């Protein structure tokens, strides 16, 4: 080969690897967090891959590691006008469901981990969550208001079956007659109906089940370890039959991917017993943006550009808009069209008239826990809780 040809090859720009799906995972790679000092980027140098075989279209499975964490506090307060609650509780950091669109993915960057595969394979369990909740509810300064459970990461993700942190948190709330609202993509919530049903009977519990699409093939790549859409519909029916008010959350609406299913999801949820509905247009904060675009290129390369162009149309030309009032629903012609479709379908199904929300929950029944366990074995009085006389 002539010297000039060798020189030309050496000076050619590197070719990035084509995104490949990871079996059973949402992210197609382990994108570095924005706080990392050194940036590493994979490129195809022509020598990195062996001759492709019949199973080389996917990356080998990645195992999940659940790590215990001792939290310092458990209730998170927010002042966002875009959400109907002020207090939330998340027993886990990271989520094995692997939803590629999850807005909580960037939080793993603060841990020195990737918002990509690390977020769904490196799970932190707040093992002292029930005890911390009991202490916070016992404080004389605590003023009760509904707690949203499982907002950032699903409180019923797979590891909850063994750890039962969510179950024990609900036991504390049940004991204290404290209102709670849950949102999940998992059928595991049915396990706790013995707690939720009596709470719902006294307006202390409501639930929402997220369904983005009815297409199981799309759901399998979009939210790979969550329950299948048909199973989530069955969960809505099961909870409804137990007397627990259930809404359907269509979050997110992804143009040209899940958006065509909008009315069908609402119809199916209503038939299953849902009495309310909400939706959120896809948000791409921080590292979620490149992760989602990698997912698009891996699973929907033929429509990736259309999806991103439509999102920019709804975000004022940007790929993400963080401003309150616009970040959840978007703006412009296409955002208005989605809003009109949702509103008309919801009105037809009677969701607005039957919905049960945070405002209808009863705060008057709250009672502080009688005893707060002390880490050092102190008597109840020493932990700041006064015992009842009767």
C-alpha positions as CSV (number, residue, x, y, z in Angstrom):
1,X,0.0,0.0,0.0
2,X,1.4,3.5,-0.9
3,X,2.6,5.7,1.9
4,X,-0.1,8.4,1.1
5,X,-2.9,5.8,1.5
6,X,-1.6,4.8,4.9
7,X,-1.4,8.5,5.9
8,X,-5.0,9.1,4.6
9,X,-6.3,6.2,6.7
10,X,-4.6,7.4,9.8
11,X,-5.9,10.9,9.5
12,X,-9.5,10.0,8.8
13,X,-12.0,11.0,11.5
14,X,-12.9,8.3,13.9
15,X,-16.1,6.4,13.3
16,X,-18.4,6.1,16.4
17,X,-19.8,2.8,17.2
18,X,-23.4,2.2,16.0
19,X,-25.7,2.0,19.1
20,X,-26.5,-1.6,20.0
21,X,-29.3,-2.7,22.3
22,X,-28.4,-4.4,25.6
23,X,-30.7,-7.4,26.2
24,X,-33.3,-6.6,28.9
25,X,-32.1,-3.0,29.3
26,X,-33.3,0.4,28.2
27,X,-30.0,2.3,27.8
28,X,-27.8,1.1,24.9
29,X,-24.6,2.3,26.7
30,X,-23.0,3.6,29.8
31,X,-22.8,7.3,29.0
32,X,-20.6,9.2,31.3
33,X,-22.2,11.7,33.7
34,X,-21.8,15.4,33.2
35,X,-19.7,15.8,36.3
36,X,-16.9,13.5,35.1
37,X,-13.5,15.1,34.5
38,X,-12.3,12.7,31.8
39,X,-14.5,11.9,28.8
40,X,-14.2,8.5,27.1
41,X,-15.8,7.8,23.7
42,X,-15.9,4.5,21.9
43,X,-14.9,4.5,18.2
44,X,-14.8,1.8,15.5
45,X,-11.1,1.5,14.6
46,X,-11.7,-1.5,12.3
47,X,-10.1,-3.9,14.7
48,X,-12.4,-3.8,17.7
49,X,-15.0,-6.2,16.6
50,X,-14.6,-9.8,15.5
51,X,-16.5,-11.2,12.5
52,X,-20.1,-10.8,13.4
53,X,-22.0,-13.9,14.3
54,X,-25.7,-14.8,14.6
55,X,-26.1,-13.4,18.0
56,X,-23.9,-10.3,17.7
57,X,-26.8,-7.8,17.2
58,X,-27.1,-7.3,21.0
59,X,-24.7,-6.7,23.9
60,X,-24.4,-9.5,26.5
61,X,-26.8,-9.1,29.5
62,X,-25.7,-6.9,32.5
63,X,-26.4,-8.1,36.0
64,X,-28.2,-5.9,38.6
65,X,-26.4,-5.0,41.8
66,X,-28.5,-3.7,44.7
67,X,-26.6,-1.9,47.4
68,X,-27.8,-0.9,50.9
69,X,-27.8,2.8,51.7
70,X,-28.3,4.6,55.1
71,X,-30.3,7.7,54.3
72,X,-30.1,10.9,56.4
73,X,-33.6,12.0,55.5
74,X,-36.5,10.4,53.6
75,X,-39.1,13.1,52.8
76,X,-38.3,15.3,49.8
77,X,-40.0,18.7,49.6
78,X,-40.6,20.6,46.3
79,X,-42.3,23.8,45.3
80,X,-42.9,23.0,41.6
81,X,-46.2,24.3,40.2
82,X,-46.2,21.5,37.6
83,X,-46.9,18.7,40.1
84,X,-49.9,18.4,42.5
85,X,-47.9,17.3,45.5
86,X,-45.3,19.0,47.8
87,X,-43.8,15.9,49.5
88,X,-42.5,12.8,48.0
89,X,-40.7,9.6,49.2
90,X,-38.4,7.3,47.2
91,X,-37.2,4.1,48.9
92,X,-34.7,3.5,46.0
93,X,-32.2,5.4,43.9
94,X,-31.8,4.0,40.4
95,X,-34.5,1.8,38.8
96,X,-34.2,-1.7,37.3
97,X,-37.3,-1.1,35.1
98,X,-34.8,0.7,32.7
99,X,-37.2,3.2,31.2
100,X,-35.0,5.1,28.7
101,X,-36.9,8.3,29.2
102,X,-36.7,8.4,33.0
103,X,-36.1,12.0,34.1
104,X,-34.3,10.7,37.3
105,X,-31.4,9.1,35.3
106,X,-29.2,12.2,35.7
107,X,-29.2,11.8,39.5
108,X,-26.8,8.9,39.2
109,X,-24.2,11.4,38.0
110,X,-24.0,12.8,41.5
111,X,-22.9,9.3,42.7
112,X,-20.1,9.1,40.2
113,X,-22.1,6.6,38.1
114,X,-23.5,6.6,34.6
115,X,-27.1,7.7,34.0
116,X,-27.1,5.0,31.4
117,X,-26.7,1.3,32.3
118,X,-25.5,2.1,35.8
119,X,-28.8,3.7,36.6
120,X,-30.7,0.5,35.9
121,X,-28.1,-2.0,37.2
122,X,-26.7,-0.2,40.2
123,X,-29.6,0.3,42.6
124,X,-29.3,1.9,46.0
125,X,-31.9,0.8,48.6
126,X,-32.6,3.1,51.5
127,X,-32.8,0.4,54.1
128,X,-33.7,2.7,57.0
129,X,-36.6,4.4,55.1
130,X,-39.4,3.1,57.3
131,X,-37.6,4.2,60.5
132,X,-36.8,7.6,59.1
133,X,-40.4,8.1,58.1
134,X,-41.6,7.2,61.5
135,X,-39.2,9.7,63.1
136,X,-40.3,12.5,60.7
137,X,-44.0,11.9,61.3
138,X,-43.4,11.9,65.0
139,X,-41.8,15.3,65.1
140,X,-44.0,17.9,66.8
141,X,-43.4,20.3,63.9
142,X,-44.6,17.9,61.2
143,X,-47.8,19.1,59.4
144,X,-49.5,16.3,57.5
145,X,-50.1,16.5,53.7
146,X,-50.3,13.8,51.1
147,X,-47.0,12.0,50.4
148,X,-46.3,10.9,46.8
149,X,-44.6,7.5,46.9
150,X,-42.3,6.3,44.1
151,X,-42.2,9.5,41.9
152,X,-38.5,9.6,40.9
153,X,-37.9,5.8,40.8
154,X,-40.5,3.1,41.0
155,X,-41.2,2.0,44.5
156,X,-42.3,-1.4,43.2
157,X,-39.3,-2.2,41.1
158,X,-38.1,-5.9,41.1
159,X,-35.8,-5.7,44.2
160,X,-38.8,-4.6,46.3
161,X,-40.1,-8.2,46.3
162,X,-37.3,-9.2,48.6
163,X,-36.5,-5.9,50.4
164,X,-40.1,-4.9,51.1
165,X,-39.1,-1.3,51.9
166,X,-42.2,0.1,50.2
167,X,-44.4,-2.3,52.1
168,X,-42.9,-1.2,55.4
169,X,-43.2,2.4,54.5
170,X,-46.9,1.8,53.8
171,X,-47.3,0.1,57.2
172,X,-46.1,3.2,58.9
173,X,-48.5,5.4,56.9
174,X,-51.3,3.0,57.5
175,X,-50.6,3.1,61.3
176,X,-50.6,6.9,61.3
177,X,-53.7,7.3,59.0
178,X,-51.5,9.4,56.7
179,X,-52.6,10.0,53.1
180,X,-50.5,8.5,50.3
181,X,-50.5,8.6,46.5
182,X,-48.6,5.9,44.6
183,X,-47.5,5.7,41.0
184,X,-46.0,2.6,39.4
185,X,-45.6,0.4,36.3
186,X,-45.5,-2.8,38.4
187,X,-48.2,-5.3,39.3
188,X,-46.4,-5.8,42.6
189,X,-48.6,-3.0,44.0
190,X,-51.3,-5.6,44.2
191,X,-49.4,-7.3,47.1
192,X,-50.2,-4.3,49.3
193,X,-53.9,-4.1,48.7
194,X,-54.6,-5.2,52.3
195,X,-53.1,-1.9,53.4
196,X,-54.3,0.3,50.5
197,X,-57.9,-0.8,50.4
198,X,-58.9,0.2,53.9
199,X,-56.9,3.4,53.5
200,X,-58.7,4.2,50.3
201,X,-62.0,3.6,52.1
202,X,-61.3,6.6,54.3
203,X,-59.8,8.7,51.5
204,X,-56.2,8.1,52.5
205,X,-54.9,6.3,49.4
206,X,-55.0,6.8,45.6
207,X,-52.9,5.2,42.9
208,X,-51.8,5.8,39.3
209,X,-50.5,3.2,36.8
210,X,-48.3,4.5,34.0
211,X,-49.0,3.1,30.6
212,X,-47.1,4.7,27.7
213,X,-48.2,2.4,24.9
214,X,-50.3,-0.8,24.3
215,X,-47.7,-2.2,21.9
216,X,-45.8,-4.9,23.8
217,X,-42.9,-4.8,21.3
218,X,-42.3,-1.0,21.9
219,X,-42.8,-1.4,25.6
220,X,-40.2,-4.2,25.7
221,X,-37.5,-1.8,24.5
222,X,-38.8,1.4,26.0
223,X,-39.4,0.1,29.6
224,X,-37.8,-3.4,29.4
225,X,-38.3,-4.6,33.0
226,X,-41.6,-3.1,33.8
227,X,-44.8,-5.1,33.6
228,X,-46.3,-5.5,30.1
229,X,-49.0,-3.1,29.0
230,X,-51.7,-5.8,29.3
231,X,-50.6,-6.7,32.8
232,X,-50.7,-3.1,33.9
233,X,-54.3,-2.9,32.6
234,X,-55.1,-5.9,34.8
235,X,-53.5,-4.2,37.7
236,X,-55.8,-1.2,37.2
237,X,-58.8,-3.5,37.2
238,X,-57.6,-5.4,40.3
239,X,-57.0,-2.2,42.3
240,X,-60.3,-0.7,41.2
241,X,-62.2,-3.8,42.3
242,X,-60.6,-3.5,45.7
243,X,-62.0,0.0,46.0
244,X,-58.7,1.9,45.4
245,X,-59.2,4.9,43.1
246,X,-56.8,4.5,40.1
247,X,-55.8,6.9,37.4
248,X,-53.7,6.2,34.3
249,X,-50.6,8.2,33.6
250,X,-49.5,8.5,30.0
251,X,-46.0,9.6,30.6
252,X,-44.3,10.3,28.4
253,X,-46.0,10.9,25.1
254,X,-43.3,10.4,22.5
255,X,-44.1,11.7,19.0
256,X,-44.3,9.0,16.3
257,X,-43.5,6.3,18.9
258,X,-46.1,6.2,21.7
259,X,-48.2,9.2,20.7
260,X,-50.3,7.3,18.1
261,X,-51.5,5.2,21.0
262,X,-52.8,8.1,23.1
263,X,-56.6,7.5,22.7
264,X,-56.3,3.7,22.7
265,X,-54.5,3.8,26.1
266,X,-57.2,6.1,27.5
267,X,-60.0,3.8,26.2
268,X,-58.3,0.7,27.6
269,X,-57.6,2.2,31.0
270,X,-61.2,3.4,31.3
271,X,-62.5,0.0,30.4
272,X,-60.2,-1.5,33.1
273,X,-61.7,0.9,35.7
274,X,-59.5,4.0,35.8
275,X,-61.3,7.1,36.9
276,X,-58.7,9.7,36.0
277,X,-55.9,10.4,33.6
278,X,-52.9,12.6,33.0
279,X,-50.1,12.9,30.4
280,X,-46.6,14.4,30.1
281,X,-44.8,15.1,26.8
282,X,-41.3,13.6,26.7
283,X,-38.7,15.5,28.6
284,X,-35.0,15.3,27.9
285,X,-33.0,16.9,30.7
286,X,-29.2,16.6,30.9
287,X,-28.0,13.1,30.0
288,X,-31.5,11.8,29.2
289,X,-31.2,13.6,25.8
290,X,-28.2,11.7,24.4
291,X,-29.3,8.4,26.0
292,X,-32.7,8.7,24.4
293,X,-31.2,9.6,21.0
294,X,-29.0,6.5,21.2
295,X,-32.0,4.4,22.0
296,X,-33.8,5.9,18.9
297,X,-30.9,5.1,16.7
298,X,-30.8,1.5,18.0
299,X,-34.5,0.8,17.8
300,X,-36.1,3.3,15.4
301,X,-33.4,4.6,13.1
302,X,-35.8,5.3,10.3
303,X,-37.9,7.7,12.4
304,X,-35.2,9.1,14.8
305,X,-34.9,12.5,13.0
306,X,-38.7,12.9,12.7
307,X,-39.1,12.3,16.5
308,X,-36.4,14.8,17.4
309,X,-37.7,17.4,14.9
310,X,-41.2,17.2,16.4
311,X,-39.8,17.5,19.9
312,X,-37.9,20.6,18.9
313,X,-41.2,22.0,17.5
314,X,-42.8,21.6,20.9
315,X,-39.9,23.0,22.8
316,X,-39.4,26.3,21.0
317,X,-36.7,25.0,18.8
318,X,-34.8,23.4,21.7
319,X,-34.5,19.8,22.6
320,X,-35.4,20.5,26.2
321,X,-37.3,23.3,28.0
322,X,-36.9,23.4,31.8
323,X,-39.3,26.4,32.5
324,X,-42.2,25.8,34.8
325,X,-45.5,25.7,32.9
326,X,-43.9,24.5,29.7
327,X,-41.7,21.6,30.6
328,X,-44.5,19.0,31.0
329,X,-46.7,19.7,28.1
330,X,-44.7,21.7,25.6
331,X,-45.9,24.6,23.4
332,X,-46.9,25.3,19.9
333,X,-49.2,23.7,17.3
334,X,-48.2,20.1,17.9
335,X,-48.4,20.4,21.7
336,X,-51.8,22.0,21.4
337,X,-52.9,19.1,19.1
338,X,-51.9,16.5,21.7
339,X,-53.6,18.5,24.4
340,X,-56.9,18.7,22.4
341,X,-56.7,15.0,21.7
342,X,-56.2,14.2,25.4
343,X,-58.9,16.6,26.6
344,X,-61.5,15.3,24.1
345,X,-60.9,11.7,24.9
346,X,-60.9,12.3,28.6
347,X,-64.2,14.2,28.4
348,X,-65.7,11.4,26.4
349,X,-64.7,8.9,29.0
350,X,-65.8,11.0,31.9
351,X,-62.4,11.2,33.5
352,X,-62.7,14.8,34.7
353,X,-65.9,14.2,36.6
354,X,-64.7,11.0,38.4
355,X,-61.1,11.8,39.1
356,X,-59.8,11.6,42.7
357,X,-56.8,13.7,43.5
358,X,-54.7,15.1,46.3
359,X,-57.3,17.7,47.2
360,X,-59.9,15.1,48.1
361,X,-57.6,13.2,50.6
362,X,-58.5,13.4,54.3
363,X,-55.8,15.0,56.6
364,X,-58.0,15.1,59.7
365,X,-57.4,11.4,60.6
366,X,-53.6,11.7,61.0
367,X,-52.1,10.5,64.3
368,X,-48.5,10.6,65.2
369,X,-46.7,7.3,65.8
370,X,-46.6,6.4,69.5
371,X,-43.0,5.2,69.6
372,X,-40.0,6.2,67.6
373,X,-37.2,3.5,67.6
374,X,-33.9,4.9,68.6
375,X,-30.7,3.9,67.0
376,X,-29.0,3.9,70.4
377,X,-31.8,2.1,72.3
378,X,-33.0,5.2,74.1
379,X,-36.4,5.3,75.7
380,X,-39.3,6.7,73.6
381,X,-39.4,9.9,75.5
382,X,-35.8,10.6,74.6
383,X,-36.5,10.4,70.9
384,X,-38.9,13.3,71.0
385,X,-42.3,11.5,71.0
386,X,-44.8,11.9,73.8
387,X,-46.8,8.8,74.6
388,X,-50.6,9.0,74.7
389,X,-52.3,8.6,78.0
390,X,-54.9,6.2,76.6
